[in-house]
Amino acid sequence: MGKWTATAMTPLLTLSALVINFAATEPEDAANAAAGDYCTMHVYTEQIQDTLISWLTSAADATQKPAQQERLFALAAAKNAATQDGLAYTVLHQIVANRLTQQAANQHKAEKAISTALRTFARKAGESAVLAAAIEQAEVKTRTHDEQSTAGQIFTHTSGTNTKVCKAKQTSPVASTKKCADTNNKDETVRGIGTALRTAKKVNLYSSREIQGPTMEILFEALGDLSAGDNWGAAQPKTHCERHTGSKNAATGNIKGIAIQKMKISSNLKPKTITLSEATTGNGQGNSDGKPGEQHLLTDDKEIATALLAAQAAVTDNLQPLGSEAISAIATMPEAQAFHKSTTKLGQATAQASATAENIAKVLFGKTEGTVEANVVAPLKSDSNSIPTGETPITGSSDSIARGAKIDEALAYYYVKNLQKATQTIGGTKNKENGKAD
């Protein structure tokens, strides 16, 4: 048996490396890698929110076309009642009506889940902005000093009144803006999270489990011997605390004192890529969890992950109106099979005709080939109608009437007309039975 050599194994190792590399690549990876600071995370989070909004609106918009087609088939079925075409339109109307019902159920489910995710991400974005604003002032340059009469707390090993206390106070301004120039052209890559969001397994966020408070760095200096019975107080202006014998001086000349030289605030606030499935199993709590009267200040990773996964699961492909489907495919649908079964029982179809797609298509549509669009929908766009419902008849193609404001009047006209025909038919049947038919 031959030996394995390094040369022989090289292609195998290369193939394995490629497989591992491809398996580890997800559609959201590029966007996650590009969103590494507050500016890119702002674009990233806004894109997620915009995508969630588009999911909401697309579900609502998707009902418009099937609803219009449902009215079209209802009109065509009523106009052609008791005919071969009328039967076909009735079947198609039922299929579209069922699709509308399913679309409404999908929409209701999606709206609840997606709106929760949208609200959660919006809250997280607000929290991140406030945190960023609080730490944006990197160096605090405005501070004041005041003397304190309290005793020392650190240097307490000596007796007497040699320990002096000085209070330095600063109020750091909150930044309301941040310069975010897309110098590296990362924004376009970051926005890729939008197209990847539906199947994303990982997202970037400022993890509540790793956020730490800002670090304050204080640099102070002292000059001379502060021990004496001289006065101790803040200089004018309050740039330092000093031991003085008369007036309080600015920090010039021969003085003895202590002063804060520089204060710097820094933070390790950085986005983290979390795996959604792992984050949902953590110990974090949502804003609705916890003790009564307790409100969480930060949105936990678990709440973000749970909301987004629920939104992803709720998004379904919108149901479309009928069009490109083959008539033979329509014949396999439950609605068509139910109508075929009923027509067979009522004697309108030969009992021996088996319920194959071909036979069902022949019974319901009079044909087995072609598409719904070409054979059913297209003729309704080019036909002509004049429906006498008032002083001015309703005119136009069936399609234009179904899209118009007078569709209900048109349907009512045909319903009444068909009812009159049915009544006359019943009356004629009774007269025949009594031997009094004309």
N, C-alpha and C positions, 0 to 999 in steps of 0.2 A: 504494500500500500504506500502511495506517495506521501511525502511530508507536506505539511502546511508551511508555507514560507511567507515572509513579510510582504514580498512582492505579490503573492497570490491573494493575500488578505486585503491589500490596499483598496481594490474596487469595492469589496464587501464593507469595509469600514467607512468608505466615502458614502456609499449608499445609505448605511445606517445613520450617518451624521445628517444626511439630507432629510431622511424620514423624520428624525427627531426634530430637526429645525422646522420643517413644514408643520409638524404636529403642534409645535409650540406657538405658531403664529396665529393670532386672532385678528379679525377686522378692526378691532378697537385699539390694537397695540400701538400703532403709529400716533394716534391722537393722544393716548395716555402718556407716551414718552415725550411728546412735544409740550404738554401742559405741565410745566415745572415751576412756575412762579405765580404770583397773584395776578399779573396781567393776562397771562395765557389761561389761567384757571377761570378768570372772569369770562373770557370768550367761550371756554369749554362749558361752563355751567349754563351760560345763556343759550348755547346751542342745544344742550339737553332739554332745557325748558321749552325752547321753540319746537323741538321735535315732539315733545309730549303734547304741546298744544296742537300740532299738526295731526297727531293721532286722534285727538278729540274731534277736530273739525272734519277730518276725512271720514270718520264713522258717521257723522251726521249728514255730510254731503252725499254719502253713498246711497242714501235712501231715496234721493230725488229721482234718479233715472229709473229704478225699478218701480217707483210709485207712479211715474208718468206712464210707463208701459202697462202697468196694472190697469190704469184708467183706459188706455187704448184698447186692450183686449176685452175689457168689460163692455166698451162701446161696440166693438166689432161683434162680440158674442150676442149682444142684445139686438143689433141690427140684422144679424143673420140667423136669428133663432129658428130652430126646427129645420136647419139645413146642414149639409156636410161641413161647410165652412164654419157654421155656428158652433158645431160640436168641437171642431179643432180649436177655435178661439176660446171656448169655455175651458178646455183642458189647459191651454197655455195661460189663461187668466188664473186658474187655480194654482199652477206651478209658481207663477210670479207672486201671487198673494202669499203663498207659503214662504217664499224667499223673503218677502217684506217682513213677515212675522219673525223669521229667524234673524234677519238683519236688525230688527228693533231690539230683540233679546240680546244679541251680541253688543249692540250699541249701549244698552243700559248697563250691562256688565262692564264694558270697557270704560264708560264714563266714570263710574265709581272708582275703579282701580287707578285709572290714569290721572284723575283729578287729585287723588290722594298723593300720588307720586309727584305731581306738579307742585302741590302745596308744600310737600316735604323738601323738595329741592329749592323752592323759593325761600323757605325759612332758613335752610342751610346757607344759601347765598348771602342772605342778610346777615347772618352770624359772622360769616367769613369777612364781609366788608367791614363790619364794626371792629373785628379783631385787627384787621389790616390797618384801619384808620388809627387805632389806638397805639400801634407800634411804629407807625410811619415816621414819627419824629425821632430820628436816630440819636441826635445830640441835643440835650436840653441846655439852652444857653441863658434862660431867664430864671433867676433864683434870688431869694432874699435870706438874710441872716438876722436873727434876733437873739438877744441874751436870755438866759433862763436862770431862774433862782433855785431850781431844783438841785438836789445833791447828786453827786456822781454815782453812777451805777456800775461802772467798769473798773475805774482806778479807785478802789476803796481800801487799799492796804495801808495808806498813811492817814494820820490824823490832821486835823486842822481844816482850813478852808481854802486849800490850794487848788482843789479841783474846780475847774470852770466848765460850764455847760453852755453850748451855743446851738441854737436850732436853725437849721438851714431848710428852707421850704421852696419847692418848685411846683408849678402847675404846667404840665406839658400840654401844648395845644393839640387838638385832634385834627388830623389832616382830613380835608374833605375831597381832595383830588390826588391823583397819582399819575405821573407821566408814563404812558404805556405805548410807546412807539414800536410798531412791528418791524424792528430793524432786521430781524433774522427770518422774516417771512414765515413765521410759525403758525400764524392765525388760521391760514387755510388748512394746514394739516390738523390743527386742533379741532376745527369744525367737522372733521371727518367722523367725530363721535356721533354725529347726528344720523348718518346712514348706517352706522354700526350698532346703534343703541338697541335695536329690536332683539338682537341675539348676543349682545355684549355680556361677557362673563365677568369682566373687571371694569371698574371705573375709578377715576381719580377724585379725591375729596380731601378736605382738611380733616383728618381723622380725629374724632372727639376723644379717642383713646390715647392719642399721642400729643395732644395740644398741651403745652406748658405755658405758664405765665411768662411775661417778658423778663429778661435779665437786666438789672440796673447796675451799672459800673460807675463808682464814684471815686474821683481822684481829688484828694484834699491835701493841703499843705499847712504847716505851722511855722511860726518864726519867733524865736526868743523864749525867754523864761516868763511864763505866765503867772508864776507864784509871787504874790505881793498883796498888799492891802489896797492897791489902786483899784479904780473902777473897772468894771468888766461890762462891755456892752457892744451893741452893733454900731459899726461905723456909719457915716453918712456919705454917700449912699450905702445901702446895706450889702456891701460886697464882701464883708468879713466881720468876725467878732474880734475885738481887740482889748488889750489892757491899756488904759489911757489915764492920764493925769489931769486932763482938762477937757477940751473939746474933742468930740469924736471926729476922727480924720479919715480921709480917703487913704487907700493903701499906697501911700508914698512916704518917704522919709524913714526915720528910725522908730518903727513901731514894733509891738509884740502882739501877735494874734494868730488866729487860725481861720482858714477859708476853704470853701469848696472850690476847686479849680475847674473841674469838668465832670459832667454827669452824662452817661451814655446809656441809652436803652436799646437792647438788642433782643431778637427772638429767633427761635428755630422753627417758626411757622412755615412749614413746607407741605405741599400736597403729597398724598400717599396713594398708591394704587391698591385698592382692596379687591379681593375676590368675593363676589356677591354671595355665593353659596356658603362660603366660610363665615362671612360677616353675620349671616342670619342665625348662626349657631352660637354666637358670642353671648356674653352676660349683660350686654347693654340693655337699657330701657328706653322706651319711647316716651314722648311727652305726655301720653295718656296713662303711663304706668306710674308706679311709685306711690308714696303715701298721700292721703287726702290733704289737699291744700298745698302740695308740693309741686312746683313747676320747674322742669329742667331748663337750664339756661342754654344748653348746647344740644343739638340734635345728634343722637347717637348713630354710629355706623350701622347698627342693626336695623334701625328704623329706615334709614336710606335704602339699604339692601332689600329689605322686605317689601318696601313700597315699589321699588323698581322692578323686582322680579314679578310681583303681582301685575304690574302694568304690562310687562312683556307678555305674560301669559294671557292677558285679556285681549291683546291685539290680534285680530284675525283678518284674513283676507276678506275684503268687502265683497258681498254677493252682487254680481252684475246682472243687468237685464238680459233676457234671452236674445240671441243673435247668431253667433257663429255655430251654435249647436246643430248637429245633423238631426233631421227628423227621426232617423232610426234611433238616435240616442235619446230623444224625447220619449220615444215609445217604451224605453226601459225604465222610465221614472215611475215612482209609486202612484202619482196622480193619474198618469196615462193608463196604467194597469188597472186602477180602480174604475176609471170610466169605461174601459173595455169590458170589464167584468159586468158592469151594470147594463151596458148596451146589449150584451149577450143574453142576460136574464130577461130583458125587456123585449127580446126578439128582434132588435135592430141590427144584430150581427148573427151570422150563422153559428149555431151552438158548437158545431164540430171544429170551428176555427181555433186552433191552439193559441195559447197566449205567448206566442213568440213575438219578438220585437217587430219582425216584418209584418205579421198579421195585425198586430195592434196598430202599426203605422197605417196600414191599408184601411182599417176600420175607421180610425179617428181622423186621418188626414187625406185618405184617398190616394196616397203615394208613399213610397219608401225611401226616396232619395231627395237630396237637396238640403239646404239649411233653413233655419227659421227665418233668418233675415231675408233671404232671397224669395222664399215661397210664401211667407206669411206677413212679415213686417213691411217689406218694400211695397206691396200692393196697397197697403193702408196709407202710404204716403202720397200715392198718386191717384187715388180714387176721388170721387166727387160726391158731395152730399148737399141736400137742401132739406133741413128739418123744420117743419112748420110749427114752431113752438110759441109764436106770438106775431106781432105786427111785421116783424122782420125775421125771416127764416134764418136758421143757423146754417151757414154754408162753409165749404172748404173740405179738405181731405179729412179722413178720420183722425190722422195723426195731429193735424193742426187743431181740430176741435178738442181732442183729448188734452192738448196743452193749453187750451184757452179757458176763459172764465166761465163759459156756458156749458161745460161738460156735464154738470149735474142736470141741467135742463134737457140736454140731449138724451142722457140716460133715462130720465123720467119719461120722456116722450116714447121711447122704444119699450120701456117696461109696461106702460099703460097700453100701448098698441098690442103688445104680445099678450097681455092679460085679456084684452077684448077678443083677440083671435081664439085664445084658449076657451073663453066663455062661450063663444059661438060654436066652437067644435063640440064642447060638452052638450050644448043645447041641441045641436044637430044629431048627435048620437042618441040622445033621449027620444027625439022625434022619430028617428028610424026605428028604435025599439018599440015605439007605440004605433008604428005604421003610419005616421003623419009627416014623414019627411017630404020636403018639396020635390 
